[in-house]
Amino acid sequence: MGFTSVAVEISNLEAPERAAKLPMLVDSGASSSVVPSAILRRLGVRPRGWDVFTLADGRRIRRQVGAVWFRVGRRRAASNVVFGRRGDETLLGVVALEELRLTLDPRAGQLRPLGPQRL
């Protein structure tokens, strides 16, 4: 086991042609995804508010939040994103993974499709 990083394309919800591809650490312990603010602003993604997050070490931080398209391979889904600051890790969190219908297989270090959805 170790760290799993994947290439993810993120794009503006309102202008999907404004996109960037970047490596993101898959973090099955993080609910939220984090992308550097500079990248989000370059794509024209506007924050829609602020939220407070608790880090793994127990510290609480306040960050702006918005929403983007996430694309991994042929899968694309809209999900919330945290505007990362200097020192913040670029993360693909569980909420975006679930929206993409993917899950992390930590033994193989790969993303796998989720099974059928329950209604």
VMD Tcl script that builds the backbone (N, CA, C; Angstrom):
set m [mol new atoms 357]
animate dup $m
set s [atomselect $m all]
$s set {name element resname resid chain x y z} {
  {N N MET 1 A 0.835 -1.177 0.000}
  {CA C MET 1 A 0.000 0.000 0.000}
  {C C MET 1 A 0.879 1.239 0.000}
  {N N GLY 2 A 0.314 2.326 -0.454}
  {CA C GLY 2 A 1.038 3.582 -0.504}
  {C C GLY 2 A 0.106 4.659 -0.975}
  {N N PHE 3 A 0.675 5.667 -1.561}
  {CA C PHE 3 A -0.113 6.773 -2.068}
  {C C PHE 3 A -0.534 6.485 -3.496}
  {N N THR 4 A -1.750 6.882 -3.842}
  {CA C THR 4 A -2.247 6.727 -5.198}
  {C C THR 4 A -2.511 8.101 -5.769}
  {N N SER 5 A -1.913 8.375 -6.901}
  {CA C SER 5 A -2.099 9.638 -7.594}
  {C C SER 5 A -2.674 9.345 -8.970}
  {N N VAL 6 A -3.626 10.160 -9.406}
  {CA C VAL 6 A -4.233 9.969 -10.723}
  {C C VAL 6 A -4.266 11.288 -11.477}
  {N N ALA 7 A -4.266 11.195 -12.803}
  {CA C ALA 7 A -4.421 12.383 -13.643}
  {C C ALA 7 A -5.906 12.719 -13.706}
  {N N VAL 8 A -6.237 13.944 -13.356}
  {CA C VAL 8 A -7.629 14.389 -13.329}
  {C C VAL 8 A -7.747 15.658 -14.147}
  {N N GLU 9 A -8.756 15.713 -14.997}
  {CA C GLU 9 A -9.055 16.954 -15.695}
  {C C GLU 9 A -10.162 17.644 -14.931}
  {N N ILE 10 A -9.928 18.903 -14.599}
  {CA C ILE 10 A -10.971 19.702 -13.975}
  {C C ILE 10 A -11.354 20.803 -14.950}
  {N N SER 11 A -12.634 21.177 -14.921}
  {CA C SER 11 A -13.071 22.248 -15.816}
  {C C SER 11 A -14.199 23.048 -15.180}
  {N N ASN 12 A -14.362 24.245 -15.715}
  {CA C ASN 12 A -15.380 25.189 -15.277}
  {C C ASN 12 A -16.758 24.613 -15.627}
  {N N LEU 13 A -17.684 24.632 -14.672}
  {CA C LEU 13 A -19.036 24.111 -14.928}
  {C C LEU 13 A -19.736 24.851 -16.060}
  {N N GLU 14 A -19.544 26.162 -16.121}
  {CA C GLU 14 A -20.243 26.979 -17.108}
  {C C GLU 14 A -19.507 27.089 -18.430}
  {N N ALA 15 A -18.221 26.803 -18.429}
  {CA C ALA 15 A -17.401 26.874 -19.644}
  {C C ALA 15 A -16.433 25.681 -19.629}
  {N N PRO 16 A -16.930 24.468 -19.918}
  {CA C PRO 16 A -16.109 23.259 -19.797}
  {C C PRO 16 A -14.857 23.243 -20.672}
  {N N GLU 17 A -14.807 24.114 -21.677}
  {CA C GLU 17 A -13.601 24.183 -22.505}
  {C C GLU 17 A -12.427 24.794 -21.728}
  {N N ARG 18 A -12.731 25.470 -20.631}
  {CA C ARG 18 A -11.688 26.012 -19.751}
  {C C ARG 18 A -11.308 24.915 -18.769}
  {N N ALA 19 A -10.264 24.161 -19.112}
  {CA C ALA 19 A -9.915 22.953 -18.364}
  {C C ALA 19 A -8.421 22.888 -18.096}
  {N N ALA 20 A -8.066 22.087 -17.118}
  {CA C ALA 20 A -6.667 21.828 -16.782}
  {C C ALA 20 A -6.553 20.384 -16.319}
  {N N LYS 21 A -5.448 19.758 -16.689}
  {CA C LYS 21 A -5.181 18.396 -16.242}
  {C C LYS 21 A -4.082 18.456 -15.193}
  {N N LEU 22 A -4.293 17.789 -14.071}
  {CA C LEU 22 A -3.299 17.820 -13.013}
  {C C LEU 22 A -3.296 16.517 -12.227}
  {N N PRO 23 A -2.156 16.167 -11.642}
  {CA C PRO 23 A -2.110 14.983 -10.787}
  {C C PRO 23 A -2.773 15.306 -9.450}
  {N N MET 24 A -3.590 14.380 -8.982}
  {CA C MET 24 A -4.253 14.561 -7.693}
  {C C MET 24 A -4.032 13.313 -6.850}
  {N N LEU 25 A -3.737 13.519 -5.589}
  {CA C LEU 25 A -3.596 12.428 -4.645}
  {C C LEU 25 A -4.997 11.956 -4.268}
  {N N VAL 26 A -5.252 10.660 -4.418}
  {CA C VAL 26 A -6.545 10.102 -4.033}
  {C C VAL 26 A -6.506 9.897 -2.522}
  {N N ASP 27 A -7.434 10.541 -1.823}
  {CA C ASP 27 A -7.456 10.462 -0.365}
  {C C ASP 27 A -8.808 9.936 0.093}
  {N N SER 28 A -8.857 8.628 0.376}
  {CA C SER 28 A -10.118 8.005 0.792}
  {C C SER 28 A -10.511 8.406 2.208}
  {N N GLY 29 A -9.652 9.154 2.904}
  {CA C GLY 29 A -9.982 9.658 4.224}
  {C C GLY 29 A -10.474 11.090 4.208}
  {N N ALA 30 A -10.447 11.706 3.048}
  {CA C ALA 30 A -10.898 13.102 2.916}
  {C C ALA 30 A -12.224 13.132 2.171}
  {N N SER 31 A -13.186 13.838 2.691}
  {CA C SER 31 A -14.462 13.931 1.981}
  {C C SER 31 A -14.371 14.924 0.822}
  {N N SER 32 A -13.599 15.979 0.992}
  {CA C SER 32 A -13.545 17.046 -0.011}
  {C C SER 32 A -12.322 16.944 -0.914}
  {N N SER 33 A -12.474 17.476 -2.123}
  {CA C SER 33 A -11.365 17.583 -3.068}
  {C C SER 33 A -10.780 18.980 -2.965}
  {N N VAL 34 A -9.458 19.072 -3.130}
  {CA C VAL 34 A -8.757 20.346 -3.002}
  {C C VAL 34 A -7.934 20.590 -4.260}
  {N N VAL 35 A -8.095 21.780 -4.855}
  {CA C VAL 35 A -7.330 22.192 -6.039}
  {C C VAL 35 A -6.762 23.576 -5.734}
  {N N PRO 36 A -5.516 23.826 -6.118}
  {CA C PRO 36 A -4.946 25.152 -5.865}
  {C C PRO 36 A -5.831 26.283 -6.407}
  {N N SER 37 A -5.997 27.306 -5.585}
  {CA C SER 37 A -6.820 28.460 -5.960}
  {C C SER 37 A -6.393 29.074 -7.287}
  {N N ALA 38 A -5.071 29.157 -7.522}
  {CA C ALA 38 A -4.573 29.785 -8.750}
  {C C ALA 38 A -5.092 29.052 -9.986}
  {N N ILE 39 A -5.147 27.734 -9.940}
  {CA C ILE 39 A -5.657 26.956 -11.086}
  {C C ILE 39 A -7.147 27.199 -11.261}
  {N N LEU 40 A -7.897 27.155 -10.167}
  {CA C LEU 40 A -9.344 27.366 -10.255}
  {C C LEU 40 A -9.663 28.757 -10.806}
  {N N ARG 41 A -8.960 29.763 -10.330}
  {CA C ARG 41 A -9.217 31.133 -10.802}
  {C C ARG 41 A -8.839 31.286 -12.278}
  {N N ARG 42 A -7.742 30.628 -12.697}
  {CA C ARG 42 A -7.348 30.684 -14.109}
  {C C ARG 42 A -8.434 30.073 -15.000}
  {N N LEU 43 A -9.162 29.085 -14.476}
  {CA C LEU 43 A -10.253 28.457 -15.234}
  {C C LEU 43 A -11.554 29.248 -15.132}
  {N N GLY 44 A -11.532 30.314 -14.340}
  {CA C GLY 44 A -12.732 31.142 -14.190}
  {C C GLY 44 A -13.728 30.593 -13.187}
  {N N VAL 45 A -13.297 29.665 -12.339}
  {CA C VAL 45 A -14.178 29.115 -11.305}
  {C C VAL 45 A -14.267 30.130 -10.173}
  {N N ARG 46 A -15.496 30.497 -9.836}
  {CA C ARG 46 A -15.712 31.475 -8.777}
  {C C ARG 46 A -16.135 30.768 -7.492}
  {N N PRO 47 A -15.578 31.200 -6.366}
  {CA C PRO 47 A -16.033 30.619 -5.097}
  {C C PRO 47 A -17.482 30.991 -4.837}
  {N N ARG 48 A -18.219 30.101 -4.224}
  {CA C ARG 48 A -19.609 30.380 -3.885}
  {C C ARG 48 A -19.815 30.568 -2.392}
  {N N GLY 49 A -18.707 30.496 -1.636}
  {CA C GLY 49 A -18.811 30.685 -0.194}
  {C C GLY 49 A -17.588 30.163 0.526}
  {N N TRP 50 A -17.740 30.049 1.831}
  {CA C TRP 50 A -16.661 29.580 2.705}
  {C C TRP 50 A -17.157 28.386 3.496}
  {N N ASP 51 A -16.204 27.522 3.909}
  {CA C ASP 51 A -16.551 26.408 4.778}
  {C C ASP 51 A -15.366 26.139 5.701}
  {N N VAL 52 A -15.624 25.435 6.786}
  {CA C VAL 52 A -14.589 25.074 7.752}
  {C C VAL 52 A -14.348 23.575 7.633}
  {N N PHE 53 A -13.074 23.180 7.642}
  {CA C PHE 53 A -12.685 21.780 7.479}
  {C C PHE 53 A -11.764 21.376 8.618}
  {N N THR 54 A -11.875 20.128 9.035}
  {CA C THR 54 A -10.990 19.580 10.053}
  {C C THR 54 A -9.963 18.704 9.358}
  {N N LEU 55 A -8.687 18.985 9.602}
  {CA C LEU 55 A -7.593 18.223 9.005}
  {C C LEU 55 A -7.340 16.943 9.796}
  {N N ALA 56 A -6.564 16.037 9.219}
  {CA C ALA 56 A -6.251 14.757 9.857}
  {C C ALA 56 A -5.589 14.950 11.225}
  {N N ASP 57 A -4.844 16.035 11.389}
  {CA C ASP 57 A -4.166 16.277 12.671}
  {C C ASP 57 A -5.043 17.029 13.671}
  {N N GLY 58 A -6.313 17.258 13.307}
  {CA C GLY 58 A -7.254 17.901 14.215}
  {C C GLY 58 A -7.374 19.406 14.052}
  {N N ARG 59 A -6.448 20.032 13.322}
  {CA C ARG 59 A -6.552 21.479 13.103}
  {C C ARG 59 A -7.778 21.787 12.253}
  {N N ARG 60 A -8.348 22.964 12.475}
  {CA C ARG 60 A -9.481 23.432 11.667}
  {C C ARG 60 A -9.014 24.574 10.782}
  {N N ILE 61 A -9.450 24.534 9.525}
  {CA C ILE 61 A -9.092 25.590 8.581}
  {C C ILE 61 A -10.357 26.087 7.894}
  {N N ARG 62 A -10.295 27.310 7.409}
  {CA C ARG 62 A -11.415 27.915 6.684}
  {C C ARG 62 A -10.961 28.163 5.255}
  {N N ARG 63 A -11.740 27.677 4.277}
  {CA C ARG 63 A -11.375 27.812 2.871}
  {C C ARG 63 A -12.611 28.164 2.045}
  {N N GLN 64 A -12.360 28.809 0.888}
  {CA C GLN 64 A -13.430 29.055 -0.065}
  {C C GLN 64 A -13.768 27.755 -0.772}
  {N N VAL 65 A -15.022 27.650 -1.206}
  {CA C VAL 65 A -15.486 26.459 -1.909}
  {C C VAL 65 A -16.235 26.848 -3.175}
  {N N GLY 66 A -16.247 25.955 -4.136}
  {CA C GLY 66 A -16.960 26.146 -5.389}
  {C C GLY 66 A -17.296 24.783 -5.965}
  {N N ALA 67 A -17.494 24.718 -7.270}
  {CA C ALA 67 A -17.813 23.448 -7.926}
  {C C ALA 67 A -17.179 23.429 -9.314}
  {N N VAL 68 A -16.769 22.230 -9.744}
  {CA C VAL 68 A -16.141 22.030 -11.053}
  {C C VAL 68 A -16.589 20.681 -11.623}
  {N N TRP 69 A -16.268 20.485 -12.901}
  {CA C TRP 69 A -16.353 19.165 -13.500}
  {C C TRP 69 A -15.053 18.441 -13.193}
  {N N PHE 70 A -15.145 17.183 -12.808}
  {CA C PHE 70 A -13.988 16.305 -12.651}
  {C C PHE 70 A -14.081 15.247 -13.735}
  {N N ARG 71 A -12.962 14.960 -14.416}
  {CA C ARG 71 A -12.927 13.877 -15.396}
  {C C ARG 71 A -11.739 12.977 -15.072}
  {N N VAL 72 A -12.038 11.687 -14.926}
  {CA C VAL 72 A -11.014 10.657 -14.748}
  {C C VAL 72 A -11.296 9.605 -15.804}
  {N N GLY 73 A -10.383 9.473 -16.752}
  {CA C GLY 73 A -10.638 8.568 -17.876}
  {C C GLY 73 A -11.860 9.041 -18.653}
  {N N ARG 74 A -12.819 8.157 -18.841}
  {CA C ARG 74 A -14.043 8.525 -19.572}
  {C C ARG 74 A -15.178 8.945 -18.651}
  {N N ARG 75 A -14.919 8.974 -17.371}
  {CA C ARG 75 A -15.968 9.348 -16.406}
  {C C ARG 75 A -15.885 10.838 -16.087}
  {N N ARG 76 A -17.043 11.492 -16.066}
  {CA C ARG 76 A -17.104 12.915 -15.758}
  {C C ARG 76 A -18.267 13.166 -14.815}
  {N N ALA 77 A -18.029 13.999 -13.803}
  {CA C ALA 77 A -19.084 14.357 -12.853}
  {C C ALA 77 A -18.781 15.723 -12.258}
  {N N ALA 78 A -19.823 16.423 -11.899}
  {CA C ALA 78 A -19.683 17.701 -11.203}
  {C C ALA 78 A -19.613 17.422 -9.708}
  {N N SER 79 A -18.769 18.191 -9.030}
  {CA C SER 79 A -18.648 18.035 -7.576}
  {C C SER 79 A -18.058 19.302 -6.979}
  {N N ASN 80 A -18.189 19.421 -5.677}
  {CA C ASN 80 A -17.633 20.563 -4.963}
  {C C ASN 80 A -16.115 20.484 -4.920}
  {N N VAL 81 A -15.492 21.637 -4.758}
  {CA C VAL 81 A -14.041 21.717 -4.683}
  {C C VAL 81 A -13.656 22.799 -3.673}
  {N N VAL 82 A -12.567 22.540 -2.968}
  {CA C VAL 82 A -12.018 23.501 -2.014}
  {C C VAL 82 A -10.911 24.273 -2.714}
  {N N PHE 83 A -10.901 25.594 -2.551}
  {CA C PHE 83 A -9.856 26.451 -3.106}
  {C C PHE 83 A -8.627 26.326 -2.207}
  {N N GLY 84 A -7.645 25.545 -2.647}
  {CA C GLY 84 A -6.452 25.300 -1.858}
  {C C GLY 84 A -5.534 26.504 -1.787}
  {N N ARG 85 A -4.811 26.593 -0.692}
  {CA C ARG 85 A -3.812 27.640 -0.482}
  {C C ARG 85 A -2.423 27.014 -0.510}
  {N N ARG 86 A -1.412 27.873 -0.519}
  {CA C ARG 86 A -0.022 27.406 -0.483}
  {C C ARG 86 A 0.139 26.432 0.693}
  {N N GLY 87 A 0.705 25.276 0.400}
  {CA C GLY 87 A 0.915 24.265 1.435}
  {C C GLY 87 A -0.187 23.218 1.504}
  {N N ASP 88 A -1.340 23.498 0.903}
  {CA C ASP 88 A -2.429 22.514 0.875}
  {C C ASP 88 A -2.133 21.458 -0.189}
  {N N GLU 89 A -2.379 20.221 0.129}
  {CA C GLU 89 A -2.194 19.121 -0.822}
  {C C GLU 89 A -3.328 19.139 -1.845}
  {N N THR 90 A -3.025 18.819 -3.099}
  {CA C THR 90 A -4.050 18.681 -4.135}
  {C C THR 90 A -4.657 17.291 -3.969}
  {N N LEU 91 A -5.950 17.235 -3.633}
  {CA C LEU 91 A -6.600 15.971 -3.267}
  {C C LEU 91 A -7.842 15.688 -4.092}
  {N N LEU 92 A -8.067 14.423 -4.379}
  {CA C LEU 92 A -9.330 13.933 -4.921}
  {C C LEU 92 A -10.001 13.180 -3.784}
  {N N GLY 93 A -11.067 13.759 -3.238}
  {CA C GLY 93 A -11.738 13.211 -2.058}
  {C C GLY 93 A -12.881 12.265 -2.402}
  {N N VAL 94 A -13.452 11.709 -1.357}
  {CA C VAL 94 A -14.473 10.676 -1.485}
  {C C VAL 94 A -15.741 11.174 -2.182}
  {N N VAL 95 A -16.165 12.398 -1.916}
  {CA C VAL 95 A -17.402 12.890 -2.541}
  {C C VAL 95 A -17.265 12.897 -4.062}
  {N N ALA 96 A -16.162 13.440 -4.573}
  {CA C ALA 96 A -15.955 13.449 -6.029}
  {C C ALA 96 A -15.814 12.026 -6.568}
  {N N LEU 97 A -15.119 11.164 -5.825}
  {CA C LEU 97 A -14.992 9.767 -6.262}
  {C C LEU 97 A -16.365 9.118 -6.401}
  {N N GLU 98 A -17.229 9.338 -5.429}
  {CA C GLU 98 A -18.568 8.757 -5.502}
  {C C GLU 98 A -19.377 9.348 -6.652}
  {N N GLU 99 A -19.234 10.651 -6.882}
  {CA C GLU 99 A -19.921 11.268 -8.025}
  {C C GLU 99 A -19.432 10.662 -9.342}
  {N N LEU 100 A -18.147 10.326 -9.394}
  {CA C LEU 100 A -17.557 9.695 -10.585}
  {C C LEU 100 A -17.864 8.195 -10.646}
  {N N ARG 101 A -18.487 7.667 -9.588}
  {CA C ARG 101 A -18.801 6.233 -9.470}
  {C C ARG 101 A -17.510 5.402 -9.463}
  {N N LEU 102 A -16.504 5.901 -8.712}
  {CA C LEU 102 A -15.225 5.216 -8.564}
  {C C LEU 102 A -14.921 5.009 -7.086}
  {N N THR 103 A -14.090 4.021 -6.810}
  {CA C THR 103 A -13.607 3.773 -5.462}
  {C C THR 103 A -12.130 3.427 -5.532}
  {N N LEU 104 A -11.429 3.658 -4.441}
  {CA C LEU 104 A -10.007 3.363 -4.383}
  {C C LEU 104 A -9.789 1.930 -3.918}
  {N N ASP 105 A -9.006 1.191 -4.688}
  {CA C ASP 105 A -8.528 -0.129 -4.273}
  {C C ASP 105 A -7.119 0.112 -3.730}
  {N N PRO 106 A -6.967 0.229 -2.396}
  {CA C PRO 106 A -5.670 0.612 -1.839}
  {C C PRO 106 A -4.589 -0.453 -2.029}
  {N N ARG 107 A -4.968 -1.709 -2.096}
  {CA C ARG 107 A -3.970 -2.776 -2.290}
  {C C ARG 107 A -3.336 -2.691 -3.674}
  {N N ALA 108 A -4.171 -2.406 -4.681}
  {CA C ALA 108 A -3.670 -2.310 -6.055}
  {C C ALA 108 A -3.199 -0.901 -6.387}
  {N N GLY 109 A -3.587 0.083 -5.563}
  {CA C GLY 109 A -3.222 1.466 -5.841}
  {C C GLY 109 A -3.903 1.992 -7.090}
  {N N GLN 110 A -5.161 1.560 -7.302}
  {CA C GLN 110 A -5.909 1.945 -8.510}
  {C C GLN 110 A -7.338 2.323 -8.157}
  {N N LEU 111 A -7.940 3.091 -9.059}
  {CA C LEU 111 A -9.359 3.378 -8.942}
  {C C LEU 111 A -10.135 2.287 -9.667}
  {N N ARG 112 A -11.256 1.898 -9.087}
  {CA C ARG 112 A -12.110 0.867 -9.669}
  {C C ARG 112 A -13.545 1.390 -9.736}
  {N N PRO 113 A -14.321 0.927 -10.719}
  {CA C PRO 113 A -15.721 1.326 -10.785}
  {C C PRO 113 A -16.496 0.812 -9.568}
  {N N LEU 114 A -17.432 1.631 -9.086}
  {CA C LEU 114 A -18.346 1.193 -8.039}
  {C C LEU 114 A -19.365 0.250 -8.648}
  {N N GLY 115 A -19.960 -0.569 -7.833}
  {CA C GLY 115 A -21.026 -1.461 -8.301}
  {C C GLY 115 A -22.286 -0.689 -8.619}
  {N N PRO 116 A -23.367 -1.399 -8.910}
  {CA C PRO 116 A -24.636 -0.748 -9.241}
  {C C PRO 116 A -25.131 0.142 -8.088}
  {N N GLN 117 A -25.771 1.233 -8.455}
  {CA C GLN 117 A -26.316 2.142 -7.455}
  {C C GLN 117 A -27.585 1.576 -6.861}
  {N N ARG 118 A -27.831 1.911 -5.602}
  {CA C ARG 118 A -29.087 1.531 -4.955}
  {C C ARG 118 A -29.994 2.747 -4.939}
  {N N LEU 119 A -31.235 2.523 -5.167}
  {CA C LEU 119 A -32.220 3.614 -5.113}
  {C C LEU 119 A -32.984 3.570 -3.833}
}
mol reanalyze $m
mol bondsrecalc $m
mol representation Tube
mol addrep $m
